[in-house]
Amino acid sequence: MGDFDEDLYLRIFLTPVLRSKKYRPKFGHGDKKSGYTFEEFARLYGLDPFYSWIGLDTELMYTAHRAAGGMTSIYRQIGIGCERLFRQIIIDATGYIDPKYAVWSYTAKTKSGKNKTPSLDARLELSRIKTPQVAAKVKQWIEEYCEHLAGVQTPAKGAVFEVRQGYKSKDSKRQNADIDNATVAWASGYLPVFAIFSSQIDTDVVLRYKNSKCGVIVGSEIDNPIVSLYAFVNQVLGYDLAGFFEKNSSKIKAKIQEVLRTLLSTK
């Protein structure tokens, strides 16, 4: 099977997560790209008569803003880490000659007539997989998933993946964009799949995606690659992703706690 470098995987996952330490709130001032330090915030709010009168120019208010925005930042950066990690595992498992085969994009027109290029995070291109055992397992998995979706013909080219750390939103605009991408994926010869690292996804969202002929695999410990992301990576790609997180849990937790402590401070 593939040559899996766990030290590399750990760096890939943690590098974006650690960027959240640099998050500082902008307080509605988008031109302040680096955000406000506590000292800058204290001057900004201290010079505002109303805010200073009612006591918002305090450390507690600053840390509340930083924690609120930082929470969004850390989820976003964990998602980026998941996306990059999943894509690297695919590259290593398949033996792709060129990493470009691990991503997929297409060109479409906007309402204004301009071109846009939506992309999905990872791709299993059957004709480019150099590891015969993996190619056979990917092909079999796609066939079995299409049977699971019912009434769906097996696509010729492979599968494409939208990778998320979790899916707590019920934003219909986001779902519509996902389904648009999935429609193009099917037309291009790919099974579209949502790969969710956690088990946090609303059941209504899962139902809507599956009704739109999309695959959904989540961070479940169920030993079924049709349901579980970890079973899929283990049984189809040949890498124990759950084992990776278990083995490196203490290191990852330490870094996450480091980020959280920073976000809950004024420093």
C-alpha positions, -999 to +999 in steps of 0.1 A: +000+000+000+011+036+003+040+052+021+024+071+050+045+097+068+028+104+102+053+132+112+043+150+080+006+143+087+009+159+121+026+190+107+000+193+080-029+191+105-014+214+131+001+241+110-032+259+101-046+253+136-017+272+152-025+302+130-056+308+152-032+320+180-027+352+159-064+360+157-074+394+170-108+410+167-114+438+143-144+454+160-161+462+127-129+479+112-122+457+082-092+478+072-074+467+103-062+435+087-042+423+117-070+431+142-067+451+174-043+444+203-058+449+237-040+483+240-054+494+207-088+482+217-086+501+250-078+533+232-106+527+206-133+520+231-119+544+257-123+573+233-159+563+226-179+583+251-209+558+252-188+526+254-166+541+281-196+554+301-211+519+302-179+501+308-172+482+276-136+494+275-124+465+297-102+434+294-133+412+298-149+427+268-118+423+247-113+387+257-151+380+250-147+394+215-114+375+209-129+343+222-160+346+200-141+353+168-113+329+178-138+301+181-148+306+145-112+308+135-101+276+152-130+256+136-121+271+102-084+263+107-091+227+119-112+223+087-082+234+066-060+210+085-085+181+078-087+190+041-049+190+037-044+159+057-071+139+038-057+151+004-021+141+014-033+106+025-050+102-009-017+112-027+003+088-006-022+059-009-027+062-047+009+069-057-003+098-079+026+109-101+013+145-100-005+159-069-028+178-092-048+146-096-058+149-059-079+180-065-108+187-088-123+220-101-145+232-129-154+265-146-189+279-145-205+312-154-219+336-127-251+356-131-230+385-143-214+364-170-180+361-154-162+329-150-158+313-116-139+281-107-154+261-078-133+233-065-136+203-043-109+193-018-098+158-030-102+134-058-098+097-064-092+095-102-094+058-111-072+060-142-044+077-123-041+055-092-008+037-094-014+013-066-034-017-080-048-028-047-061+007-039-075+011-074-095-021-070-108-011-036-117+024-046-137+010-076-155-015-055-163+011-028-178+035-054-199+007-068-212-003-034-219+034-025-239+038-057-259+008-047-265+023-013-278+055-029-302+035-050-310+042-086-276+056-094-253+044-121-216+039-112-196+069-125-167+062-148-139+084-135-140+080-097-150+102-067-145+137-056-147+149-019-157+180+000-139+177+033-152+193+065-142+191+101-178+191+111-211+204+097-231+224+123-246+249+099-280+246+082-272+275+058-294+268+028-271+289+005-242+267+014-262+236+009-274+248-025-238+255-036-227+220-024-255+204-044-246+225-075-210+212-072-224+177-068-245+180-100-215+190-120-194+162-104-220+136-116-221+152-151-182+150-151-182+113-142-175+115-105-194+104-073-195+135-050-188+127-014-189+147+018-161+136+042-168+148+077-141+142+103-163+146+133-197+130+138-213+165+140-236+169+111-274+176+112-295+146+101-316+169+079-285+180+060-274+143+055-309+135+042-309+164+018-275+155+004-283+118+000-316+127-017-294+148-041-273+116-048-243+127-027-223+104-005-218+113+031-192+097+054-187+109+089-163+105+118-179+074+132-161+044+147-187+021+130-167-005+109-185+003+077-168+024+049-202+034+035-209+052+068-176+060+085-148+082+072-123+063+093-135+029+081-132+043+045-097+055+049-086+023+066-103-003+044-101+015+010-070+037+012-051+014+036-043+039+063-055+039+099-066+075+103-084+069+136-051+053+149-032+084+138-054+107+159-054+083+189-016+080+188-011+117+185-040+128+207-018+142+236+003+163+212-027+177+193-046+184+226-016+203+239-015+225+209-052+231+208-051+241+245-022+264+238-043+281+211-074+283+234-054+298+263-040+325+239-075+333+226-088+337+262-061+363+270-053+399+261-017+390+250 
